[in-house]
């Protein structure tokens, strides 16, 4: 919460300073870089239980996303976080028919406790819905605030809190991190759904693969080799994005597992002495 408040203060003071032609304050620049690094460490300081860890992850990445925002898009991670919690609650309610208590299950999920492979159940029709919602939310996270347009235009205003001198490599890396933040939030919620429903991640990703193959086949027939360069490039980019989505999600899942399961122990362990 403190980093979120500091991020809002940094954005306001930075734009005021730039509007007054005073440049980027050094304190704001240092705090901006520290918040981005702190957003990867802060979730590891919280408990690994579901609500506390997800809340820590969402708030940490919200503070980073605000530093990249130039307007209304700052509300996008807030709305996405609320939507992810609603999705988790809906899936928890769907598990009631399997004799799982909603409130007890929600409060007892621990990311650090890996489910034994012998406890994984067989897939059912509800798992198709879960895989479909993952694909839907991933597409929503990617196109929610016009990320494609921001990369094509390469608007430097998104990184004014970090640097004002033109540096294409650093600016490109920062904008790519901005695009990854909504993906990480969606994948963390999906990790919660997968663990609570006791589904094998391999089996669930096979369903996602089937859905993405159907989408890629659909976009393949929509690829154009005539018309304007914009129409041709858009049709090809949609096909490439869908084709690479599954591989990208599998790579991103490694980072999500690190954020949800790892924990930095505070303090030293007490030594037990024999009496």
Rosetta blueprint (number, residue, H / E / L):
1 X L
2 X H
3 X H
4 X H
5 X H
6 X H
7 X H
8 X H
9 X H
10 X H
11 X H
12 X H
13 X H
14 X H
15 X H
16 X H
17 X H
18 X H
19 X H
20 X L
21 X L
22 X L
23 X L
24 X L
25 X L
26 X H
27 X H
28 X H
29 X H
30 X H
31 X H
32 X H
33 X H
34 X H
35 X H
36 X H
37 X H
38 X H
39 X H
40 X H
41 X H
42 X H
43 X H
44 X H
45 X H
46 X L
47 X L
48 X L
49 X E
50 X H
51 X H
52 X H
53 X H
54 X H
55 X H
56 X H
57 X H
58 X H
59 X H
60 X H
61 X H
62 X H
63 X H
64 X H
65 X H
66 X H
67 X H
68 X H
69 X L
70 X L
71 X L
72 X H
73 X H
74 X H
75 X H
76 X H
77 X H
78 X H
79 X H
80 X H
81 X H
82 X H
83 X H
84 X H
85 X H
86 X H
87 X H
88 X H
89 X H
90 X H
91 X H
92 X H
93 X H
94 X H
95 X H
96 X H
97 X H
98 X H
99 X L
100 X L
101 X L
102 X H
103 X H
104 X H
105 X H
106 X H
107 X H
108 X H
109 X L
110 X E
111 X L
112 X L
113 X L
114 X L
115 X L
116 X L
117 X H
118 X H
119 X H
120 X L
121 X L
122 X L
123 X L
124 X L
125 X H
126 X H
127 X H
128 X H
129 X H
130 X H
131 X H
132 X H
133 X H
134 X H
135 X H
136 X H
137 X H
138 X H
139 X H
140 X H
141 X H
142 X H
143 X H
144 X L
145 X L
146 X L
147 X H
148 X H
149 X H
150 X H
151 X H
152 X H
153 X H
154 X L
155 X L
156 X H
157 X H
158 X H
159 X H
160 X L
161 X L
162 X L
163 X L
164 X L
165 X L
166 X L
167 X L
168 X H
169 X H
170 X H
171 X H
172 X H
173 X H
174 X H
175 X H
176 X H
177 X H
178 X H
179 X H
180 X H
181 X H
182 X H
183 X H
184 X H
185 X H
186 X H
187 X H
188 X H
189 X H
190 X H
191 X H
192 X H
193 X H
194 X H
195 X H
196 X H
197 X L
198 X L
199 X L
200 X L
201 X H
202 X H
203 X H
204 X H
205 X H
206 X H
207 X H
208 X H
209 X H
210 X H
211 X H
212 X H
213 X H
214 X H
215 X H
216 X H
217 X H
218 X H
219 X H
220 X H
221 X H
222 X L
223 X L
224 X L
225 X L
226 X L
227 X L
228 X L
229 X H
230 X H
231 X H
232 X H
233 X H
234 X H
235 X H
236 X H
237 X H
238 X H
239 X H
240 X H
241 X H
242 X H
243 X H
244 X H
245 X H
246 X H
247 X H
248 X H
249 X H
250 X H
251 X H
252 X H
253 X H
254 X H
255 X H
256 X H
257 X H
258 X H
259 X H
260 X H
261 X H
262 X L
263 X L
264 X L
265 X L
266 X L
267 X L
268 X L
269 X L
270 X L
271 X L
272 X L
273 X L
274 X L
275 X L
